[in-house]
Structures are given as structure tokens and as C-alpha cells.
């Protein structure tokens, strides 16, 4: 009985929730774009436009969180996972047309954005003092393990048993339900109402600008990179499961290296290198079909797809940059929220423009435009003062 009490700790339940949330993501993420293409036959313009409702809850997350603050932290996390589970079952079996798809997507996106926020805050609360980073890293490892397992289920389920999207979404939704049960087993604690949810200071203007550029670049790839593989190269869900597996395994090595690079080189150099690599990735993604024979072009684009996944980790550099220049620790959370809001404001609008650009001129121009965004990000990175990095390090 004593061993059972030691095992069934809040950290144990958070680890279980992280594992099953990763498992749902590993099932859902590689499948969603193929589902939109194969089941609902979306055009590139419709796919771009769909990002507006998909990203809207992220834009409104501070207000949604405020509306739910009467609940305690683990109860909000339970509700978020429950939303995800219900939405995935609905997407799998109760989405005969695009109106239903949009409804379930809004519910999913609300739950997903709340869950991302609450898992971090729960981890910080449950960690021992001085061990916050270690616990968050462990939870991230459980989530990655779940994602790997989910992608393997998709790969072998589709290849060996020919399972459909309804089954995939049902399994993913069931994993979210299990995570919800894990969250509700964690002792709840009232959420402390911060003095400000959003903050705009002139001093942090560069951080806001970098957040908007990240939102634009991120959304071009999240929306249209899979669409190129599906529509131009006829890639199926198995391809995305394999690419997801490769990217997740590589991230276990690359993410810590990026963290060390940020500590050693500073944010300025890391974001400059990221921007230069992105210019190359965008150029290759847009032009590979014209520069290489078809088979080689496909492999080049797959490599670019994985590289972009890995570079998403560089967003840490923007957070550490803000941490270095912040006037007060109390400024960090509301400024991060403002950055996330601006990121999503861009994320909601850029894909529709990208879809129209694709329809009129071809997908190549979408990625050439993304390359221009990467160049703008490069010039913005030169504005990150080395002096800020050194001063904050010395003071820290």
C-alpha cells in the first residue's frame, strides 16, 4: 500500500497525461492534412482559409483562460483534454461537411492551446524548487515518446491493417480522454490571477516583431509544406508518419544542441543562422521540382520538411532574449502572452494570402515569399544587441 501511495503521485499523473497527450498528437498530426485532402477535397485557397478558425483560439487564449480562471489549474487541464477528445471523435464520425469540420476544429484548437499552457504551469507547480527545468524536460521526453508511439501506430495501422481516418481520430481522442482522467487525479490549486495578461512596452518592440515574423514563417510551413507533398507529390499518411518519426528522433538530439548554442553563442547569432538556413530551405522547397529530377526533388523536399521541424526549436531563443532584456520578472509572462497573440494574429491571416498566391501563380511563389520573410527575420536578428546579451548574463 505504501509503494502504491509513492507511485501514484501528482508527478506520476502529469507524466501519464504528457505521454497520452503526445500519443494523441502522434496519431493526429500526421493524418490531419491528408484527411482534409482525401475526405473533403480542399483546394489550396480553402486550406489556407481554414487556418483562420484553426488559429483563432490561440489569438484569444488569454481571454479564454481568463473566462475559465474560476476553475482550478488541473481542472482546466482536464477540460482542455476533454475538448480535444470530444473534437477528435466528432471529426472522425460527425463531420459530413466543412461546417462541421470547422466546428470540431475550433473545439480542438481551444483545447489544444489551453492544454499547452496548463501543462507547463502544472509542471512548474509540481517541480521541486530548483528542479523546474529538469521536470519540464522529463515531461517533454514522455510527450515525445508518446508521439513516436502514435506515429508508429499510424504507419503500421495504415500499411498493415488499412485503418481509416475515423479509426485514427477515435484512437487519438481516446488517448486524450485518458489524459483528461490523469489531469483530474492531480490535486487542484487555484490559478493566481496575474496583474496583467498582455503587455506592450516600446522596449520589447523587437521581441514583438520577431514573434510576428515567426508566426508568418511558421504558418506557411505548417499549412503549405504538407500540402505540397500531398497535392504535388501525392504523398499519403504513411509518408507523414515516417517524416514525423525521423523529425522526432532527430529532435531528441538537436533540441539540446540548439539550447547549448543559445547559451554559448547568444540569441543574435543563433537566429541569424536560423534565418540563413530558412532562406535555403524555402528556396529548395519552392524550386526543387524545377532544379532536380522528380525522385531527387521529393527527397530534397522531405529533408527540408524535417529541417523546418527541427528549426522550430529556435523559438526558445526569442524567449531567452526577452528574459535577458526584461525590466522585471513580472514583465515576462504578459509580454510572452502579447507575443503569442501577435504570432497568432499573423498566423490567422498569412495562410489565406498564401492560398491565393498558390492558386494564381503556383506553390513555388508561396515559398519564395516565405524566403523573403526569412530574410526580413535575418535583418531583424542583426538588431538584437550583443551588449544586451552580455549585460544580462553578467547581472544574472
C-alpha positions as CSV (number, residue, x, y, z in Angstrom):
1,X,0.0,0.0,0.0
2,X,2.9,2.4,0.9
3,X,4.6,1.7,-2.5
4,X,1.3,2.4,-4.2
5,X,1.0,5.8,-2.5
6,X,4.6,6.6,-3.5
7,X,3.8,5.7,-7.1
8,X,0.5,7.5,-7.5
9,X,1.9,11.0,-7.0
10,X,0.8,14.2,-8.9
11,X,4.1,14.0,-10.9
12,X,3.2,10.4,-11.9
13,X,-0.2,11.5,-13.2
14,X,1.3,14.5,-15.0
15,X,3.8,12.1,-16.7
16,X,0.9,9.9,-17.7
17,X,-1.0,12.8,-19.1
18,X,2.1,14.0,-21.0
19,X,2.6,10.5,-22.5
20,X,-1.1,10.2,-23.7
21,X,-1.2,13.8,-25.0
22,X,1.9,13.0,-27.0
23,X,0.3,9.8,-28.2
24,X,-2.8,11.7,-29.4
25,X,-0.6,14.2,-31.2
26,X,1.5,11.4,-32.9
27,X,-1.8,10.0,-34.3
28,X,-3.5,13.2,-35.2
29,X,-0.7,15.4,-36.6
30,X,0.5,13.2,-39.5
31,X,-3.1,12.4,-40.5
32,X,-4.9,15.8,-40.5
33,X,-3.8,17.3,-43.8
34,X,-4.4,14.0,-45.7
35,X,-7.8,13.8,-44.1
36,X,-8.7,17.3,-45.4
37,X,-7.4,16.4,-48.9
38,X,-8.8,12.9,-49.3
39,X,-12.1,13.2,-47.4
40,X,-13.1,16.8,-48.0
41,X,-11.1,17.6,-51.2
42,X,-9.9,21.0,-50.1
43,X,-8.3,23.4,-52.6
44,X,-5.2,25.3,-51.7
45,X,-7.2,28.5,-51.1
46,X,-9.7,26.7,-48.8
47,X,-6.8,25.1,-47.0
48,X,-5.2,28.5,-46.4
49,X,-8.5,30.0,-45.3
50,X,-9.1,27.1,-42.8
51,X,-6.1,28.4,-40.7
52,X,-8.2,31.4,-39.6
53,X,-10.6,29.4,-37.4
54,X,-7.8,26.9,-36.6
55,X,-5.6,29.7,-35.1
56,X,-8.4,31.9,-33.7
57,X,-8.4,30.3,-30.2
58,X,-4.6,30.8,-30.0
59,X,-5.2,34.5,-30.7
60,X,-7.9,34.6,-28.0
61,X,-6.2,32.3,-25.5
62,X,-5.6,35.0,-22.8
63,X,-9.3,35.9,-22.8
64,X,-10.4,32.2,-22.9
65,X,-8.1,31.5,-19.9
66,X,-9.4,34.5,-18.1
67,X,-13.0,33.2,-18.6
68,X,-12.1,29.9,-17.0
69,X,-10.0,31.2,-14.1
70,X,-12.8,30.4,-11.7
71,X,-11.7,26.8,-12.1
72,X,-8.5,25.4,-10.6
73,X,-5.4,24.6,-12.7
74,X,-5.7,20.8,-13.1
75,X,-9.5,21.1,-13.7
76,X,-8.8,23.5,-16.6
77,X,-6.3,21.0,-18.0
78,X,-8.9,18.2,-17.6
79,X,-11.5,20.3,-19.5
80,X,-8.9,21.1,-22.3
81,X,-8.1,17.4,-22.8
82,X,-11.8,16.6,-22.7
83,X,-12.4,19.2,-25.5
84,X,-9.6,17.5,-27.6
85,X,-11.1,14.0,-27.1
86,X,-14.6,15.1,-28.0
87,X,-13.5,17.1,-31.0
88,X,-11.4,14.2,-32.4
89,X,-14.3,11.7,-32.1
90,X,-16.5,14.3,-33.7
91,X,-14.0,14.9,-36.5
92,X,-13.8,11.2,-37.2
93,X,-17.5,10.4,-37.3
94,X,-19.6,13.6,-37.2
95,X,-18.1,15.8,-39.9
96,X,-20.0,15.3,-43.1
97,X,-19.2,18.8,-44.4
98,X,-16.8,21.7,-43.9
99,X,-19.1,23.5,-41.4
100,X,-18.8,20.5,-39.1
101,X,-15.1,20.3,-39.7
102,X,-14.7,24.0,-38.7
103,X,-16.8,23.4,-35.6
104,X,-14.8,20.5,-34.4
105,X,-11.6,22.2,-35.3
106,X,-12.5,25.2,-33.2
107,X,-13.2,23.0,-30.2
108,X,-9.9,21.1,-30.8
109,X,-7.8,24.2,-31.1
110,X,-9.3,25.7,-27.9
111,X,-8.5,22.6,-26.0
112,X,-5.0,22.2,-27.6
113,X,-4.0,25.8,-26.8
114,X,-5.3,25.6,-23.2
115,X,-3.5,22.2,-22.7
116,X,-0.1,23.6,-23.9
117,X,-0.5,26.5,-21.4
118,X,-1.6,24.3,-18.4
119,X,0.9,21.5,-18.8
120,X,3.7,24.0,-18.4
121,X,2.2,25.7,-15.4
122,X,1.4,22.3,-13.7
123,X,4.9,21.2,-14.3
124,X,6.3,24.3,-12.7
125,X,4.0,24.0,-9.7
126,X,4.7,20.3,-9.1
127,X,8.5,20.5,-9.5
128,X,10.9,20.8,-6.5
129,X,12.5,24.2,-6.1
130,X,15.5,24.4,-8.4
131,X,14.3,21.3,-10.4
132,X,11.8,23.0,-12.7
133,X,13.8,22.7,-15.9
134,X,14.6,19.0,-15.2
135,X,10.9,18.1,-14.6
136,X,9.7,20.0,-17.7
137,X,12.4,18.2,-19.7
138,X,11.2,14.8,-18.3
139,X,7.6,15.7,-19.2
140,X,8.7,16.7,-22.7
141,X,10.5,13.3,-23.0
142,X,7.3,11.4,-22.1
143,X,5.4,13.5,-24.6
144,X,8.0,12.8,-27.3
145,X,7.9,9.0,-26.5
146,X,4.1,9.1,-26.9
147,X,4.3,11.0,-30.2
148,X,6.8,8.4,-31.5
149,X,4.4,5.6,-30.5
150,X,1.4,7.3,-32.1
151,X,3.3,7.8,-35.4
152,X,4.3,4.1,-35.4
153,X,0.6,3.2,-34.8
154,X,-0.4,5.3,-37.9
155,X,2.4,3.9,-40.0
156,X,1.7,0.2,-39.3
157,X,-2.0,0.7,-38.9
158,X,-2.3,2.2,-42.4
159,X,0.3,-0.1,-44.0
160,X,-0.8,-3.4,-42.5
161,X,-4.4,-3.0,-41.5
162,X,-5.6,-0.3,-43.8
163,X,-7.2,1.7,-40.9
164,X,-9.2,4.8,-41.9
165,X,-9.1,8.4,-40.6
166,X,-12.2,7.7,-38.4
167,X,-10.3,5.0,-36.5
168,X,-7.1,7.1,-36.2
169,X,-9.1,10.0,-34.8
170,X,-11.1,7.7,-32.5
171,X,-7.9,6.2,-31.0
172,X,-6.3,9.7,-30.7
173,X,-9.5,11.1,-29.0
174,X,-9.5,8.1,-26.6
175,X,-5.9,8.9,-25.7
176,X,-6.9,12.5,-24.9
177,X,-9.7,11.1,-22.7
178,X,-7.2,9.0,-20.7
179,X,-5.0,12.2,-20.3
180,X,-8.1,14.0,-19.0
181,X,-8.5,11.3,-16.3
182,X,-4.8,11.7,-15.4
183,X,-5.2,15.5,-15.1
184,X,-8.2,15.2,-12.8
185,X,-6.2,13.0,-10.5
186,X,-3.8,15.9,-9.8
187,X,-4.5,17.9,-6.7
188,X,-6.0,21.1,-7.9
189,X,-4.8,24.6,-7.0
190,X,-6.4,28.0,-7.6
191,X,-4.9,29.9,-10.5
192,X,-3.3,33.1,-9.4
193,X,-4.7,36.0,-11.3
194,X,-1.8,38.0,-12.8
195,X,-1.9,41.8,-12.6
196,X,-1.8,41.9,-16.4
197,X,-2.4,39.3,-19.1
198,X,-0.9,41.3,-22.0
199,X,1.8,43.9,-22.0
200,X,3.1,46.2,-24.7
201,X,6.3,48.2,-24.0
202,X,8.4,50.0,-26.5
203,X,11.5,48.4,-25.1
204,X,10.2,45.0,-26.2
205,X,9.2,46.0,-29.7
206,X,11.9,43.8,-31.3
207,X,10.6,40.8,-29.4
208,X,7.1,41.5,-30.7
209,X,8.4,42.0,-34.3
210,X,10.3,38.7,-34.1
211,X,7.1,37.0,-32.8
212,X,5.1,38.2,-35.8
213,X,7.8,37.1,-38.2
214,X,7.9,33.7,-36.5
215,X,4.1,33.4,-36.8
216,X,4.3,34.2,-40.5
217,X,7.1,31.7,-41.3
218,X,5.7,29.0,-39.1
219,X,2.3,29.1,-40.6
220,X,3.5,29.0,-44.2
221,X,5.2,25.7,-43.4
222,X,2.5,24.3,-41.2
223,X,-0.1,24.9,-43.8
224,X,1.5,24.6,-47.2
225,X,4.6,22.3,-46.7
226,X,2.4,19.2,-46.1
227,X,0.1,20.4,-48.9
228,X,2.9,20.4,-51.4
229,X,3.8,16.8,-50.5
230,X,0.1,15.8,-50.8
231,X,-1.0,17.7,-53.9
232,X,2.2,17.9,-55.9
233,X,3.9,14.6,-54.9
234,X,0.9,12.6,-53.9
235,X,2.3,11.6,-50.5
236,X,0.0,9.6,-48.2
237,X,-0.4,9.5,-44.5
238,X,2.4,6.9,-44.2
239,X,4.9,9.4,-45.6
240,X,4.0,11.9,-42.9
241,X,4.2,9.3,-40.2
242,X,7.7,8.4,-41.4
243,X,8.8,12.0,-41.6
244,X,7.3,12.7,-38.2
245,X,9.2,9.7,-36.7
246,X,12.5,10.9,-38.2
247,X,11.9,14.5,-37.1
248,X,11.0,13.5,-33.6
249,X,14.0,11.2,-33.2
250,X,16.4,13.8,-34.5
251,X,14.9,16.5,-32.3
252,X,15.9,14.5,-29.2
253,X,19.5,15.3,-30.2
254,X,19.1,18.6,-32.0
255,X,17.0,20.4,-29.4
256,X,19.6,20.2,-26.6
257,X,22.3,21.3,-29.1
258,X,20.2,24.3,-30.0
259,X,19.8,25.1,-26.3
260,X,23.6,24.9,-25.8
261,X,24.1,27.1,-28.9
262,X,21.8,29.8,-27.5
263,X,23.7,29.7,-24.1
264,X,27.1,29.7,-25.8
265,X,26.7,32.0,-28.9
266,X,23.8,34.2,-27.8
267,X,20.4,34.7,-29.4
268,X,21.6,37.0,-32.1
269,X,23.9,34.5,-33.8
270,X,21.5,31.6,-33.4
271,X,18.6,33.5,-35.0
272,X,20.9,34.7,-37.8
273,X,22.0,31.1,-38.5
274,X,18.3,30.0,-38.4
275,X,17.3,32.7,-40.9
276,X,20.1,31.8,-43.3
277,X,19.1,28.1,-43.2
278,X,15.5,29.1,-43.7
279,X,16.3,31.0,-46.8
280,X,17.9,27.9,-48.3
281,X,15.0,25.6,-47.1
282,X,12.4,28.0,-48.6
283,X,14.3,28.2,-51.9
284,X,14.7,24.4,-52.2
285,X,11.1,23.7,-51.2
286,X,9.8,26.1,-53.8
287,X,12.2,25.2,-56.6
288,X,13.3,21.6,-56.1
289,X,10.9,20.3,-58.7
290,X,12.4,22.6,-61.3
291,X,16.1,22.0,-60.3
292,X,16.2,18.2,-59.8
293,X,14.7,15.1,-61.3
294,X,11.4,14.1,-59.7
295,X,12.7,11.4,-57.3
296,X,15.5,13.6,-56.0
297,X,13.2,16.6,-55.8
298,X,10.9,14.6,-53.5
299,X,13.8,13.6,-51.2
300,X,15.1,17.2,-51.1
301,X,11.6,18.5,-50.1
302,X,11.3,15.7,-47.5
303,X,14.7,16.7,-46.0
304,X,13.5,20.4,-46.0
305,X,10.3,19.4,-44.2
306,X,12.3,17.7,-41.4
307,X,14.8,20.5,-41.2
308,X,12.0,23.0,-40.7
309,X,10.5,20.9,-37.9
310,X,13.9,20.9,-36.2
311,X,14.3,24.7,-36.5
312,X,11.0,25.3,-34.7
313,X,13.0,24.8,-31.5
314,X,14.9,28.1,-32.1
315,X,11.8,29.8,-30.8
316,X,13.5,29.3,-27.4
317,X,16.0,32.0,-28.4
318,X,13.2,34.6,-28.6
319,X,12.1,33.7,-25.1
320,X,15.6,33.8,-23.6
321,X,16.2,37.2,-25.4
322,X,13.1,38.6,-23.7
323,X,14.2,37.1,-20.4
324,X,17.6,38.9,-20.8
325,X,16.2,42.4,-21.5
326,X,13.1,42.3,-19.3
327,X,12.9,45.2,-16.8
328,X,11.3,42.8,-14.2
329,X,10.4,39.1,-14.0
330,X,6.7,40.3,-13.7
331,X,7.0,41.6,-17.3
332,X,7.9,38.2,-18.8
333,X,4.5,36.3,-18.7
334,X,2.3,39.2,-20.1
335,X,4.9,40.0,-22.7
336,X,5.1,36.4,-23.8
337,X,1.3,36.4,-24.0
338,X,1.4,39.5,-26.1
339,X,4.0,37.9,-28.4
340,X,1.8,34.8,-28.7
341,X,-1.2,36.9,-29.5
342,X,0.7,38.8,-32.2
343,X,2.1,35.5,-33.5
344,X,-1.5,34.1,-33.9
345,X,-2.8,37.3,-35.4
346,X,-0.3,36.8,-38.2
347,X,-1.0,33.0,-38.3
348,X,-4.7,33.6,-39.0
349,X,-4.2,35.9,-42.0
350,X,-1.0,34.7,-43.8
351,X,-2.3,31.3,-44.9
352,X,-5.2,32.8,-46.9
353,X,-2.8,35.1,-48.7
354,X,-0.6,32.1,-49.4
355,X,-3.5,30.1,-50.7
356,X,-4.5,32.8,-53.1
357,X,-0.8,33.2,-54.2
358,X,-0.6,29.4,-54.9
359,X,-3.9,29.4,-56.9
360,X,-2.8,32.3,-59.1
361,X,0.9,31.8,-59.5
362,X,1.8,28.3,-58.2
363,X,3.1,27.0,-54.9
364,X,6.6,28.0,-55.7
365,X,5.7,31.6,-55.1
366,X,4.4,30.8,-51.6
367,X,7.8,29.5,-50.6
368,X,9.7,32.3,-52.3
369,X,7.6,34.7,-50.2
370,X,8.5,32.6,-47.1
371,X,12.1,33.1,-48.1
372,X,11.6,36.8,-48.1
373,X,10.1,36.6,-44.6
374,X,13.2,34.6,-43.6
375,X,15.4,37.5,-45.0
376,X,13.4,40.0,-43.0
377,X,13.9,37.9,-39.9
378,X,17.7,37.9,-40.7
379,X,17.8,41.7,-40.8
380,X,15.7,41.8,-37.6
381,X,18.2,39.4,-35.9
382,X,21.0,41.9,-36.5
383,X,19.1,44.4,-34.3
384,X,19.5,42.0,-31.3
385,X,22.2,43.8,-29.4
386,X,25.1,41.7,-28.3
387,X,25.5,44.2,-25.4
388,X,22.1,43.2,-24.1
389,X,23.2,39.5,-24.0
390,X,26.4,40.2,-22.2
391,X,25.0,42.7,-19.7
392,X,22.1,40.4,-18.7
393,X,24.5,37.4,-18.4
394,X,26.8,39.4,-16.1
395,X,23.9,40.6,-14.0
396,X,22.3,37.2,-14.0
